[in-house]
Amino acid sequence: MNGPAKVELLSVFFPMWNEEDYVERAVRAAEEECQRLVDVGEIAAYELLIIDDCSTDRTPEIADALAAADSRIRVVHHAVNRGLGGSIKTGFESVRGDVVLYTDADLPFEMLELRRALRVLRHYEADMVSAYRLDRTGEGPRRAIYSFVYNSMVQLTFGTRVRDINFAFKLIRRHVLEAARPVSEGSFIDAELVIRAQKLGFHIVQIGVDYFPRSRGVSTLSSPAVIRRMLKEMRELRAELAGLAPAAK
């Protein structure tokens, strides 16, 4: 697939639940980098989208204030908490861009990497750029072991070639989202999107990026309930994919 030299509309969205400490910083960082990309002619326009997953802190208030001050910023509020998968699905359904980036509110990578990812997407005629963390020692041994086991399970079960499959840095062309359509409501959605895209024959390129662990708040991705849900959704996807054929290019 030969993509256009310039992205007409880049969409960046953040799933957020109780991220009052991060919401403004995340949006400002994305805004600054997207404007730089407009200035150098890498993209023609951009939009920033916040998916508020029924937060109980000041996240909705802060997000709405940001949107009121800039028409390029939009907010979607969930009436009930739907988890990471539900928030990412809402983001996919709500964005308007021909290329989409989603990431976490705590900015696990420097937003300057976005320009590099866009260049890789274009130069290598990729359908998706999936980043992996170059150094994960800041997470601690428990998370590192959990991640290694999880990535190994996904690779063995689905034959994936993507490392660090749950890392929240995926730059995706719209036609991939329209074809893949992940259904997971839990944290397995990251892996599901990659697995479906690979099964459908889309071209995925990987890049390594510096990683910045969360310094405030608590990540819930390694909680027992989240892990149980991921394993359940993994089993369901394995059964479904038996009849999935590559997409026509």
Sequence and secondary structure as in RCSB ss.txt:
>XXXX:A:sequence
MNGPAKVELLSVFFPMWNEEDYVERAVRAAEEECQRLVDVGEIAAYELLIIDDCSTDRTPEIADALAAADSRIRV
VHHAVNRGLGGSIKTGFESVRGDVVLYTDADLPFEMLELRRALRVLRHYEADMVSAYRLDRTGEGPRRAIYSFVY
NSMVQLTFGTRVRDINFAFKLIRRHVLEAARPVSEGSFIDAELVIRAQKLGFHIVQIGVDYFPRSRGVSTLSSPA
VIRRMLKEMRELRAELAGLAPAAK
>XXXX:A:secstr
    SSBS EEEEEEESS TTTHHHHHHHHHHHHHHHHHTTSBS EEEEEEE S SSSHHHHHHHHHHH TTEEE
EE SS  HHHHHHHHHHHH   SEEEEE TT SS TTHHHHHHHHHHHTT SEEEEEES  GGG HHHHHHHHHH
HHHHHHHH    SSTT SEEEEEHHHHHHH    SSTTHHHHHHHHHHHTT  EEEEEE      SS   TTSHH
HHHHHHHHHHHHHHHHTT      
